[in-house]
Amino acid sequence: MVRLRLRRVGSKFQPSYRIVAADSEFPRDGRFLEILGHYNPRTEPATIELDEARIYDWMSKGALPTDSVARVFKSVGLMDRYARLKAGESLETLLAEAKAVAAARPVSVKTSK
């Protein structure tokens, strides 16, 4: 079974995550099928970048998000848009809405010390 899950990257005590499609039997940081986005909870606000078209494609093929990925998806409204896609709304409309939501989302500004 294919799962959409987090893959830890980054150095010790500074985790960042990739959202990947992986077989449920593969190890957490092991083999994966495709990178679908990035998630960095250490910034304020958290940095979330998603390829929603590919996520919709994987979910329509039966891939299930893990609990932690589902929380990330709900925080950006992806799960609501996916439900509307299943109800028959056009993909182009949903992707345009997702792009507008991503542009309106606050971006963290890193400062150098």
N, C-alpha and C positions, 0 to 999 in steps of 0.2 A: 504494500500500500504506500502511495506517495503522500508525504506530509509536507506542509509548509512550516518551516521551523527556523529558529535562530541558530546561527553558526558563530561561535565566539572568535573574534580576531582582536588584535591589539596586544600591547605588552602587559606585563604583570601589574595588577592593580589599576589598569586603565582599559577596561573592556569596551569594545565596540562590537556590534553584531551585524552580520549579513543575514538577510532573510532569503532562504534558499528552498528550492524544491528538492527533497531527498527521499530516498526509500526509507521506510521506517526502521529497517534493519541496519542501515549504515550508522557508524558512530557519529556523535554530535559534531565533531570537527573533522570528520572524515569525508568520504566521497559524497558528491551531491550532483544533481542533474542540471540545475540552472540557478544563477543568482537573480533574485527578483527585487532586491532593494537593500537599503542600509538603514541601520537604527543605532543611534548613539545616545544613550540615556544620560551621559555625563555632562552634556551641555544643558544650558538653561535658556529656553525650553529645549526639550529633547529634539534632536535632529532626526527626521524621518524622510527618507526618499524611497518611493515605490514605483515600480513599473506596473501600473494597474492593468494594462491590457494583457500582459503575460500572466498576472495573478488571476484575472478572470478566466483566462484560457485554462490554466491548471485546475482551478476550482470547478470549471464546467466538465473537466475530464474525471473528476472524482477526488482530487487532492483535498485533504482536510488540514486546516491550520491547527497548530497546537494551541493550548490555552494562552500562552504568552504572546504568540503571534496574533491570535484573535483579539487580544486586548489592544495591541498596537493598531490593528486594522480598525477597530471600533473607535479609537481615539482620533483617527483621520476621516472617519465616516465611510470607509470602504465596504464594510459589511452591509450597510443600508443601501449603498449603490449596487452591490451585487444582488441583493434581494430584488431591487427594481429591474435589474438586467434579466433575472429569471422570470419576472412578471411580464417582460416583453418590451421594455424601454430600449431605445437604440444605444448601441455601444458608443457611437460618436458623441452623443449627448452626454453620456455619463463620463467619458474621458475629458470632455471640455469642462464639465463641472469639477472634476477632480483637479484639473490644472488650475482652475480659478481658486479652488480651496487651498491648494498648495501655495499659490502666490500670496494669498492673504494670511497664511500661517506665519507667526512671528519667527524670525531667524535669529539664532544666537550669534553674537559677535565675539570672537575670541580676541582677547587682549594679550599682548606679550608683556612679560615682566622683565 
